[in-house]
Amino acid sequence: MIDLDRQDALRGAIELLYFAYRGFTDLPDRIPERRGLGRVHHRILYFIGSRPDVSVRGLLDLLAVSKQALNAPLRQLMEMGLVAALPAASDRRVKNLRLTPEGQRLEAELTGAQMRHLEAAFDKAGETDEQGWRAVMAVLAAPA
């Protein structure tokens, strides 16, 4: 059983994580809203942008979502001319995804806002705290 002081500290950490995520996603959520897009679209743009020619299957695995959950937002991004699906050279049944030039511009705007946010936080906290944050995030991100 976790003692009460530790429970309070962990609850405080949970709240910090929630509030930090809200602050981290605030501006990047507002930017795509102008186009009728949301956070899921941002995630798709980010991961296609960081992994050009990722297959649809690879993106599904990376995002850990179902094909049904990915289908509508990915189709919307394609219809808006932000993402292109091209047949893979090795297997024409496989569709590789990449950002169009317009998709690259939007992804760069969104990711740039988050990079500036993180950079300011890391600069303020200092290198030792940044490394500690990275260590905690790596543990939290690891499969259970």
DRENMI-204301 format. One record per atom (N, C-alpha, C): residue number from 1; residue in one letter; chain; atom name; y negated, x, z negated. Coordinates in nm, 2 decimals, padded with zeros to 4 digits, always signed. Each point is the difference from the previous one (the first is absolute). Example, Ala and Ser with C-alpha at 12.3 -4.5 7.8 and 13.67 -1.06 7.14 Angstrom:
BEGIN
R  num  residu  chaine  atome       v       u       w
R    1       A       A      N  +00.57  +01.32  -00.78
R    1       A       A     CA  -00.12  -00.09  +00.00
R    1       A       A      C  -00.12  +00.09  +00.00
R    2       S       A      N  -00.11  -00.04  +00.07
R    2       S       A     CA  -00.11  +00.09  +00.00
R    2       S       A      C  -00.11  -00.08  -00.08
REM end
This chain:
BEGIN
R  num  residu  chaine  atome       v       u       w
R    1       M       A      N  +00.12  +00.08  +00.00
R    1       M       A     CA  -00.12  -00.08  +00.00
R    1       M       A      C  -00.12  +00.09  +00.00
R    2       I       A      N  -00.10  -00.04  +00.08
R    2       I       A     CA  -00.13  +00.08  +00.01
R    2       I       A      C  -00.09  -00.04  -00.12
R    3       D       A      N  -00.05  +00.10  -00.07
R    3       D       A     CA  -00.08  -00.04  -00.12
R    3       D       A      C  -00.13  -00.06  +00.05
R    4       L       A      N  -00.07  -00.07  -00.09
R    4       L       A     CA  -00.12  -00.08  +00.03
R    4       L       A      C  -00.11  +00.09  +00.06
R    5       D       A      N  -00.03  +00.12  -00.05
R    5       D       A     CA  -00.10  +00.08  +00.05
R    5       D       A      C  +00.03  +00.04  +00.14
R    6       R       A      N  +00.12  +00.04  +00.03
R    6       R       A     CA  +00.04  +00.03  +00.14
R    6       R       A      C  -00.01  -00.12  +00.09
R    7       Q       A      N  +00.04  -00.12  -00.05
R    7       Q       A     CA  -00.01  -00.12  +00.08
R    7       Q       A      C  -00.15  -00.02  +00.04
R    8       D       A      N  -00.09  +00.02  -00.10
R    8       D       A     CA  -00.14  -00.02  +00.03
R    8       D       A      C  -00.05  +00.10  +00.11
R    9       A       A      N  +00.04  +00.12  -00.02
R    9       A       A     CA  -00.03  +00.11  +00.10
R    9       A       A      C  +00.05  -00.03  +00.14
R   10       L       A      N  +00.13  -00.05  +00.00
R   10       L       A     CA  +00.06  -00.03  +00.13
R   10       L       A      C  -00.07  -00.12  +00.07
R   11       R       A      N  -00.04  -00.10  -00.09
R   11       R       A     CA  -00.07  -00.12  +00.06
R   11       R       A      C  -00.14  +00.05  +00.05
R   12       G       A      N  -00.06  +00.09  -00.07
R   12       G       A     CA  -00.13  +00.05  +00.05
R   12       G       A      C  +00.02  +00.08  +00.13
R   13       A       A      N  +00.11  +00.07  +00.02
R   13       A       A     CA  +00.03  +00.07  +00.12
R   13       A       A      C  +00.02  -00.10  +00.12
R   14       I       A      N  +00.07  -00.11  -00.03
R   14       I       A     CA  +00.03  -00.10  +00.10
R   14       I       A      C  -00.13  -00.06  +00.04
R   15       E       A      N  -00.09  -00.03  -00.09
R   15       E       A     CA  -00.13  -00.06  +00.04
R   15       E       A      C  -00.08  +00.10  +00.08
R   16       L       A      N  +00.00  +00.13  -00.04
R   16       L       A     CA  -00.07  +00.10  +00.08
R   16       L       A      C  +00.05  +00.01  +00.15
R   17       L       A      N  +00.14  -00.01  +00.01
R   17       L       A     CA  +00.06  +00.00  +00.13
R   17       L       A      C  -00.05  -00.12  +00.08
R   18       Y       A      N  +00.00  -00.12  -00.06
R   18       Y       A     CA  -00.04  -00.12  +00.07
R   18       Y       A      C  -00.15  +00.01  +00.05
R   19       F       A      N  -00.08  +00.04  -00.10
R   19       F       A     CA  -00.15  +00.01  +00.04
R   19       F       A      C  -00.02  +00.12  +00.09
R   20       A       A      N  +00.07  +00.11  -00.01
R   20       A       A     CA  -00.02  +00.11  +00.10
R   20       A       A      C  +00.04  -00.05  +00.14
R   21       Y       A      N  +00.11  -00.07  +00.01
R   21       Y       A     CA  +00.04  -00.05  +00.13
R   21       Y       A      C  -00.10  -00.10  +00.06
R   22       R       A      N  -00.05  -00.08  -00.09
R   22       R       A     CA  -00.10  -00.10  +00.05
R   22       R       A      C  -00.13  +00.08  +00.05
R   23       G       A      N  -00.04  +00.10  -00.07
R   23       G       A     CA  -00.11  +00.08  +00.05
R   23       G       A      C  +00.03  +00.08  +00.12
R   24       F       A      N  +00.12  +00.05  +00.01
R   24       F       A     CA  +00.04  +00.08  +00.12
R   24       F       A      C  +00.01  -00.08  +00.12
R   25       T       A      N  +00.04  -00.13  -00.01
R   25       T       A     CA  +00.02  -00.09  +00.12
R   25       T       A      C  -00.12  -00.09  +00.03
R   26       D       A      N  -00.10  +00.00  -00.09
R   26       D       A     CA  -00.11  -00.09  +00.02
R   26       D       A      C  -00.07  +00.01  +00.14
R   27       L       A      N  -00.06  +00.12  +00.03
R   27       L       A     CA  -00.07  +00.02  +00.13
R   27       L       A      C  +00.10  -00.01  +00.11
R   28       P       A      N  +00.12  +00.07  +00.00
R   28       P       A     CA  +00.09  -00.02  +00.11
R   28       P       A      C  +00.05  -00.14  +00.02
R   29       D       A      N  +00.00  -00.08  -00.10
R   29       D       A     CA  +00.04  -00.14  +00.03
R   29       D       A      C  -00.12  -00.08  +00.07
R   30       R       A      N  -00.12  +00.04  -00.03
R   30       R       A     CA  -00.11  -00.08  +00.06
R   30       R       A      C  -00.02  +00.04  +00.14
R   31       I       A      N  +00.02  +00.12  +00.04
R   31       I       A     CA  -00.02  +00.05  +00.14
R   31       I       A      C  +00.09  -00.08  +00.10
R   32       P       A      N  +00.13  -00.01  -00.02
R   32       P       A     CA  +00.08  -00.08  +00.10
R   32       P       A      C  -00.02  -00.15  -00.01
R   33       E       A      N  -00.06  -00.05  -00.12
R   33       E       A     CA  -00.02  -00.14  -00.01
R   33       E       A      C  -00.09  -00.05  +00.11
R   34       R       A      N  -00.09  +00.08  +00.05
R   34       R       A     CA  -00.10  -00.03  +00.11
R   34       R       A      C  +00.08  -00.04  +00.12
R   35       R       A      N  +00.12  +00.05  +00.02
R   35       R       A     CA  +00.09  -00.03  +00.11
R   35       R       A      C  +00.11  -00.10  -00.03
R   36       G       A      N  -00.01  -00.06  -00.12
R   36       G       A     CA  +00.11  -00.09  -00.04
R   36       G       A      C  +00.13  +00.07  -00.04
R   37       L       A      N  -00.01  +00.12  -00.04
R   37       L       A     CA  +00.11  +00.08  -00.04
R   37       L       A      C  +00.00  +00.02  -00.15
R   38       G       A      N  +00.12  +00.04  -00.06
R   38       G       A     CA  +00.01  +00.02  -00.14
R   38       G       A      C  +00.06  +00.14  -00.03
R   39       R       A      N  +00.04  +00.01  -00.13
R   39       R       A     CA  +00.06  +00.12  -00.05
R   39       R       A      C  +00.13  +00.04  +00.07
R   40       V       A      N  +00.08  -00.10  +00.03
R   40       V       A     CA  +00.13  +00.04  +00.07
R   40       V       A      C  -00.03  +00.06  +00.14
R   41       H       A      N  -00.10  -00.05  +00.07
R   41       H       A     CA  -00.04  +00.06  +00.13
R   41       H       A      C  -00.05  +00.15  -00.02
R   42       H       A      N  -00.07  +00.02  -00.11
R   42       H       A     CA  -00.05  +00.13  -00.03
R   42       H       A      C  +00.12  +00.10  -00.02
R   43       R       A      N  +00.10  -00.05  -00.08
R   43       R       A     CA  +00.11  +00.08  -00.03
R   43       R       A      C  +00.08  +00.04  +00.13
R   44       I       A      N  +00.01  -00.10  +00.09
R   44       I       A     CA  +00.07  +00.02  +00.13
R   44       I       A      C  -00.08  +00.11  +00.08
R   45       L       A      N  -00.13  -00.02  +00.01
R   45       L       A     CA  -00.08  +00.09  +00.08
R   45       L       A      C  +00.01  +00.14  -00.06
R   46       Y       A      N  -00.01  +00.01  -00.14
R   46       Y       A     CA  +00.01  +00.13  -00.06
R   46       Y       A      C  +00.12  +00.07  +00.04
R   47       F       A      N  +00.12  -00.06  -00.02
R   47       F       A     CA  +00.12  +00.07  +00.02
R   47       F       A      C  +00.04  +00.02  +00.15
R   48       I       A      N  -00.05  -00.08  +00.09
R   48       I       A     CA  +00.02  +00.03  +00.14
R   48       I       A      C  -00.09  +00.12  +00.03
R   49       G       A      N  -00.13  -00.01  -00.05
R   49       G       A     CA  -00.09  +00.11  +00.02
R   49       G       A      C  +00.05  +00.14  -00.05
R   50       S       A      N  +00.07  +00.00  -00.11
R   50       S       A     CA  +00.04  +00.12  -00.06
R   50       S       A      C  +00.14  +00.05  +00.06
R   51       R       A      N  +00.06  -00.09  +00.07
R   51       R       A     CA  +00.13  +00.03  +00.06
R   51       R       A      C  +00.01  -00.06  +00.14
R   52       P       A      N  -00.08  +00.06  +00.10
R   52       P       A     CA  +00.00  -00.06  +00.13
R   52       P       A      C  +00.14  +00.00  +00.06
R   53       D       A      N  +00.03  -00.10  +00.07
R   53       D       A     CA  +00.13  -00.03  +00.07
R   53       D       A      C  +00.11  -00.03  -00.10
R   54       V       A      N  -00.04  -00.05  -00.12
R   54       V       A     CA  +00.10  -00.05  -00.09
R   54       V       A      C  +00.06  -00.12  +00.06
R   55       S       A      N  +00.13  -00.02  -00.01
R   55       S       A     CA  +00.07  -00.12  +00.05
R   55       S       A      C  -00.03  -00.12  -00.09
R   56       V       A      N  +00.02  -00.11  +00.05
R   56       V       A     CA  -00.01  -00.12  -00.08
R   56       V       A      C  +00.09  +00.01  -00.12
R   57       R       A      N  +00.13  +00.04  +00.03
R   57       R       A     CA  +00.10  +00.01  -00.11
R   57       R       A      C  -00.05  +00.10  -00.11
R   58       G       A      N  -00.06  +00.11  +00.05
R   58       G       A     CA  -00.05  +00.11  -00.09
R   58       G       A      C  -00.12  -00.06  -00.08
R   59       L       A      N  -00.08  -00.08  +00.06
R   59       L       A     CA  -00.11  -00.06  -00.08
R   59       L       A      C  +00.05  -00.10  -00.10
R   60       L       A      N  +00.10  -00.08  +00.04
R   60       L       A     CA  +00.06  -00.09  -00.10
R   60       L       A      C  +00.05  +00.07  -00.12
R   61       D       A      N  +00.07  +00.11  +00.02
R   61       D       A     CA  +00.06  +00.08  -00.10
R   61       D       A      C  -00.11  +00.06  -00.09
R   62       L       A      N  -00.10  +00.06  +00.06
R   62       L       A     CA  -00.11  +00.06  -00.07
R   62       L       A      C  -00.07  -00.09  -00.09
R   63       L       A      N  -00.03  -00.12  +00.05
R   63       L       A     CA  -00.08  -00.10  -00.08
R   63       L       A      C  +00.10  -00.08  -00.09
R   64       A       A      N  +00.13  +00.01  +00.02
R   64       A       A     CA  +00.09  -00.07  -00.08
R   64       A       A      C  -00.02  -00.15  +00.00
R   65       V       A      N  -00.02  -00.05  +00.12
R   65       V       A     CA  -00.02  -00.15  +00.02
R   65       V       A      C  +00.10  -00.05  +00.10
R   66       S       A      N  +00.02  -00.13  +00.01
R   66       S       A     CA  +00.09  -00.06  +00.09
R   66       S       A      C  -00.06  -00.01  +00.14
R   67       K       A      N  +00.08  -00.01  +00.10
R   67       K       A     CA  -00.05  -00.02  +00.14
R   67       K       A      C  -00.09  -00.12  +00.01
R   68       Q       A      N  +00.03  -00.11  -00.08
R   68       Q       A     CA  -00.08  -00.12  +00.01
R   68       Q       A      C  -00.14  +00.03  -00.06
R   69       A       A      N  +00.00  +00.08  -00.11
R   69       A       A     CA  -00.13  +00.03  -00.06
R   69       A       A      C  -00.09  +00.08  +00.09
R   70       L       A      N  +00.06  +00.09  +00.08
R   70       L       A     CA  -00.08  +00.09  +00.08
R   70       L       A      C  -00.04  -00.07  +00.13
R   71       N       A      N  +00.08  -00.09  +00.05
R   71       N       A     CA  -00.01  -00.06  +00.13
R   71       N       A      C  -00.14  -00.05  +00.03
R   72       A       A      N  -00.05  -00.09  -00.08
R   72       A       A     CA  -00.13  -00.07  +00.03
R   72       A       A      C  -00.12  +00.10  +00.00
R   73       P       A      N  -00.01  +00.08  -00.11
R   73       P       A     CA  -00.12  +00.09  +00.00
R   73       P       A      C  +00.01  +00.10  +00.11
R   74       L       A      N  +00.12  +00.05  +00.03
R   74       L       A     CA  +00.01  +00.10  +00.10
R   74       L       A      C  -00.03  -00.06  +00.14
R   75       R       A      N  +00.05  -00.12  +00.02
R   75       R       A     CA  -00.03  -00.07  +00.13
R   75       R       A      C  -00.16  -00.02  +00.01
R   76       Q       A      N  -00.06  -00.04  -00.11
R   76       Q       A     CA  -00.14  -00.02  +00.00
R   76       Q       A      C  -00.08  +00.13  +00.04
R   77       L       A      N  +00.04  +00.11  -00.06
R   77       L       A     CA  -00.06  +00.13  +00.03
R   77       L       A      C  +00.02  +00.03  +00.15
R   78       M       A      N  +00.11  -00.03  +00.05
R   78       M       A     CA  +00.03  +00.03  +00.14
R   78       M       A      C  -00.09  -00.09  +00.09
R   79       E       A      N  +00.00  -00.13  -00.03
R   79       E       A     CA  -00.09  -00.09  +00.07
R   79       E       A      C  -00.14  +00.03  +00.00
R   80       M       A      N  -00.05  +00.07  -00.11
R   80       M       A     CA  -00.14  +00.04  -00.01
R   80       M       A      C  -00.02  +00.13  +00.06
R   81       G       A      N  +00.10  +00.06  +00.06
R   81       G       A     CA  -00.02  +00.13  +00.07
R   81       G       A      C  -00.02  +00.12  -00.09
R   82       L       A      N  +00.05  -00.01  -00.13
R   82       L       A     CA  -00.01  +00.11  -00.09
R   82       L       A      C  +00.13  +00.08  -00.01
R   83       V       A      N  +00.11  -00.06  +00.04
R   83       V       A     CA  +00.13  +00.07  +00.00
R   83       V       A      C  +00.07  -00.03  +00.13
R   84       A       A      N  +00.07  +00.11  +00.05
R   84       A       A     CA  +00.08  -00.01  +00.12
R   84       A       A      C  +00.14  +00.03  -00.03
R   85       A       A      N  +00.09  -00.08  +00.07
R   85       A       A     CA  +00.15  +00.03  -00.02
R   85       A       A      C  +00.05  +00.05  +00.13
R   86       L       A      N  +00.06  +00.12  +00.00
R   86       L       A     CA  +00.05  +00.06  +00.12
R   86       L       A      C  +00.15  +00.02  -00.01
R   87       P       A      N  +00.07  -00.01  +00.11
R   87       P       A     CA  +00.15  +00.02  -00.01
R   87       P       A      C  +00.02  +00.15  -00.03
R   88       A       A      N  +00.10  +00.03  -00.08
R   88       A       A     CA  +00.03  +00.14  -00.03
R   88       A       A      C  +00.07  +00.06  +00.12
R   89       A       A      N  -00.03  +00.13  +00.02
R   89       A       A     CA  +00.06  +00.07  +00.12
R   89       A       A      C  +00.15  +00.00  -00.01
R   90       S       A      N  +00.06  +00.02  -00.12
R   90       S       A     CA  +00.14  +00.01  -00.02
R   90       S       A      C  +00.08  -00.13  +00.00
R   91       D       A      N  -00.07  -00.11  -00.03
R   91       D       A     CA  +00.06  -00.13  +00.00
R   91       D       A      C  -00.11  -00.11  +00.02
R   92       R       A      N  +00.00  -00.05  +00.12
R   92       R       A     CA  -00.10  -00.10  +00.04
R   92       R       A      C  +00.00  -00.12  -00.09
R   93       R       A      N  +00.10  -00.03  -00.07
R   93       R       A     CA  +00.01  -00.12  -00.09
R   93       R       A      C  -00.09  +00.03  -00.13
R   94       V       A      N  -00.02  +00.13  -00.03
R   94       V       A     CA  -00.07  +00.03  -00.12
R   94       V       A      C  -00.15  +00.00  +00.04
R   95       K       A      N  -00.08  -00.06  -00.09
R   95       K       A     CA  -00.15  +00.00  +00.03
R   95       K       A      C  -00.07  +00.09  -00.10
R   96       N       A      N  -00.07  +00.10  +00.05
R   96       N       A     CA  -00.08  +00.09  -00.08
R   96       N       A      C  -00.14  -00.05  +00.00
R   97       L       A      N  -00.06  +00.01  -00.12
R   97       L       A     CA  -00.13  -00.05  -00.02
R   97       L       A      C  -00.11  +00.11  -00.01
R   98       R       A      N  -00.11  -00.03  +00.05
R   98       R       A     CA  -00.11  +00.09  -00.01
R   98       R       A      C  -00.13  -00.07  +00.00
R   99       L       A      N  -00.11  +00.06  -00.06
R   99       L       A     CA  -00.13  -00.07  +00.00
R   99       L       A      C  -00.06  +00.02  +00.14
R  100       T       A      N  -00.07  -00.10  +00.04
R  100       T       A     CA  -00.09  +00.01  +00.12
R  100       T       A      C  -00.13  +00.07  -00.05
R  101       P       A      N  -00.08  +00.04  +00.10
R  101       P       A     CA  -00.13  +00.07  -00.05
R  101       P       A      C  -00.08  -00.09  -00.09
R  102       E       A      N  +00.00  -00.13  +00.02
R  102       E       A     CA  -00.07  -00.09  -00.09
R  102       E       A      C  +00.07  -00.01  -00.14
R  103       G       A      N  +00.13  +00.00  +00.00
R  103       G       A     CA  +00.08  +00.00  -00.12
R  103       G       A      C  -00.03  +00.13  -00.08
R  104       Q       A      N  -00.01  +00.11  +00.08
R  104       Q       A     CA  -00.02  +00.13  -00.07
R  104       Q       A      C  -00.14  +00.00  -00.07
R  105       R       A      N  -00.10  -00.06  +00.07
R  105       R       A     CA  -00.13  -00.01  -00.06
R  105       R       A      C  +00.00  -00.08  -00.13
R  106       L       A      N  +00.06  -00.11  +00.00
R  106       L       A     CA  +00.01  -00.09  -00.11
R  106       L       A      C  +00.08  +00.07  -00.12
R  107       E       A      N  +00.11  +00.06  +00.04
R  107       E       A     CA  +00.08  +00.07  -00.11
R  107       E       A      C  -00.08  +00.11  -00.06
R  108       A       A      N  -00.07  +00.07  +00.08
R  108       A       A     CA  -00.08  +00.12  -00.05
R  108       A       A      C  -00.11  -00.05  -00.09
R  109       E       A      N  -00.06  -00.12  +00.03
R  109       E       A     CA  -00.11  -00.06  -00.09
R  109       E       A      C  +00.06  -00.04  -00.13
R  110       L       A      N  +00.12  -00.06  +00.00
R  110       L       A     CA  +00.06  -00.05  -00.12
R  110       L       A      C  +00.05  +00.12  -00.08
R  111       T       A      N  +00.07  +00.09  +00.06
R  111       T       A     CA  +00.05  +00.12  -00.08
R  111       T       A      C  -00.11  +00.09  -00.04
R  112       G       A      N  -00.10  +00.01  +00.08
R  112       G       A     CA  -00.12  +00.08  -00.04
R  112       G       A      C  -00.06  -00.05  -00.13
R  113       A       A      N  -00.01  -00.13  -00.01
R  113       A       A     CA  -00.06  -00.06  -00.12
R  113       A       A      C  +00.09  +00.03  -00.12
R  114       Q       A      N  +00.13  +00.00  +00.01
R  114       Q       A     CA  +00.09  +00.03  -00.11
R  114       Q       A      C  +00.00  +00.15  -00.03
R  115       M       A      N  -00.02  +00.08  +00.10
R  115       M       A     CA  +00.00  +00.14  -00.02
R  115       M       A      C  -00.13  +00.04  -00.08
R  116       R       A      N  -00.11  -00.06  +00.04
R  116       R       A     CA  -00.12  +00.03  -00.07
R  116       R       A      C  +00.01  -00.04  -00.15
R  117       H       A      N  +00.06  -00.12  -00.02
R  117       H       A     CA  +00.02  -00.05  -00.14
R  117       H       A      C  +00.08  +00.09  -00.08
R  118       L       A      N  +00.11  +00.05  +00.05
R  118       L       A     CA  +00.09  +00.09  -00.07
R  118       L       A      C  -00.07  +00.14  -00.02
R  119       E       A      N  -00.06  +00.04  +00.10
R  119       E       A     CA  -00.07  +00.13  -00.01
R  119       E       A      C  -00.10  +00.00  -00.11
R  120       A       A      N  -00.08  -00.11  -00.01
R  120       A       A     CA  -00.10  -00.01  -00.11
R  120       A       A      C  +00.07  +00.00  -00.13
R  121       A       A      N  +00.11  -00.07  -00.01
R  121       A       A     CA  +00.07  -00.01  -00.13
R  121       A       A      C  +00.06  +00.13  -00.04
R  122       F       A      N  +00.06  +00.07  +00.10
R  122       F       A     CA  +00.06  +00.13  -00.03
R  122       F       A      C  -00.11  +00.10  -00.03
R  123       D       A      N  -00.11  +00.00  +00.06
R  123       D       A     CA  -00.11  +00.09  -00.03
R  123       D       A      C  -00.05  -00.02  -00.14
R  124       K       A      N  -00.01  -00.12  -00.04
R  124       K       A     CA  -00.05  -00.03  -00.13
R  124       K       A      C  +00.11  +00.03  -00.11
R  125       A       A      N  +00.12  -00.02  +00.03
R  125       A       A     CA  +00.11  +00.02  -00.10
R  125       A       A      C  +00.04  +00.15  -00.02
R  126       G       A      N  -00.01  +00.07  +00.11
R  126       G       A     CA  +00.03  +00.14  +00.00
R  126       G       A      C  +00.15  +00.02  +00.05
R  127       E       A      N  +00.02  +00.13  +00.04
R  127       E       A     CA  +00.13  +00.03  +00.06
R  127       E       A      C  +00.12  -00.02  -00.08
R  128       T       A      N  -00.01  +00.03  -00.13
R  128       T       A     CA  +00.12  -00.02  -00.09
R  128       T       A      C  +00.03  -00.14  -00.01
R  129       D       A      N  -00.10  -00.09  -00.02
R  129       D       A     CA  +00.03  -00.14  -00.01
R  129       D       A      C  +00.05  -00.06  +00.14
R  130       E       A      N  -00.05  +00.06  +00.11
R  130       E       A     CA  +00.05  -00.05  +00.13
R  130       E       A      C  +00.15  +00.03  +00.01
R  131       Q       A      N  +00.04  +00.12  -00.04
R  131       Q       A     CA  +00.14  +00.04  +00.01
R  131       Q       A      C  +00.08  -00.09  -00.09
R  132       G       A      N  -00.05  -00.03  -00.12
R  132       G       A     CA  +00.07  -00.09  -00.09
R  132       G       A      C  +00.02  -00.14  +00.06
R  133       W       A      N  -00.11  -00.05  +00.06
R  133       W       A     CA  +00.01  -00.13  +00.07
R  133       W       A      C  +00.10  +00.00  +00.11
R  134       R       A      N  +00.00  +00.11  +00.08
R  134       R       A     CA  +00.10  +00.01  +00.11
R  134       R       A      C  +00.14  +00.00  -00.05
R  135       A       A      N  +00.02  +00.07  -00.12
R  135       A       A     CA  +00.14  +00.01  -00.05
R  135       A       A      C  +00.04  -00.14  -00.05
R  136       V       A      N  -00.09  -00.08  -00.07
R  136       V       A     CA  +00.04  -00.13  -00.04
R  136       V       A      C  +00.02  -00.09  +00.12
R  137       M       A      N  -00.08  +00.00  +00.10
R  137       M       A     CA  +00.01  -00.08  +00.11
R  137       M       A      C  +00.14  +00.03  +00.08
R  138       A       A      N  +00.03  +00.12  +00.00
R  138       A       A     CA  +00.13  +00.04  +00.07
R  138       A       A      C  +00.12  -00.06  -00.08
R  139       V       A      N  -00.01  +00.00  -00.13
R  139       V       A     CA  +00.11  -00.06  -00.08
R  139       V       A      C  +00.00  -00.15  +00.02
R  140       L       A      N  -00.11  -00.06  +00.00
R  140       L       A     CA  -00.01  -00.15  +00.02
R  140       L       A      C  +00.05  -00.04  +00.14
R  141       A       A      N  -00.03  +00.08  +00.10
R  141       A       A     CA  +00.04  -00.03  +00.14
R  141       A       A      C  +00.14  +00.03  +00.03
R  142       A       A      N  +00.07  +00.08  -00.08
R  142       A       A     CA  +00.14  +00.03  +00.02
R  142       A       A      C  +00.09  -00.12  -00.01
R  143       P       A      N  +00.10  -00.01  +00.08
R  143       P       A     CA  +00.09  -00.11  -00.02
R  143       P       A      C  +00.06  -00.01  -00.14
R  144       A       A      N  +00.02  -00.12  -00.05
R  144       A       A     CA  +00.05  -00.02  -00.13
R  144       A       A      C  +00.14  +00.04  -00.01
REM end
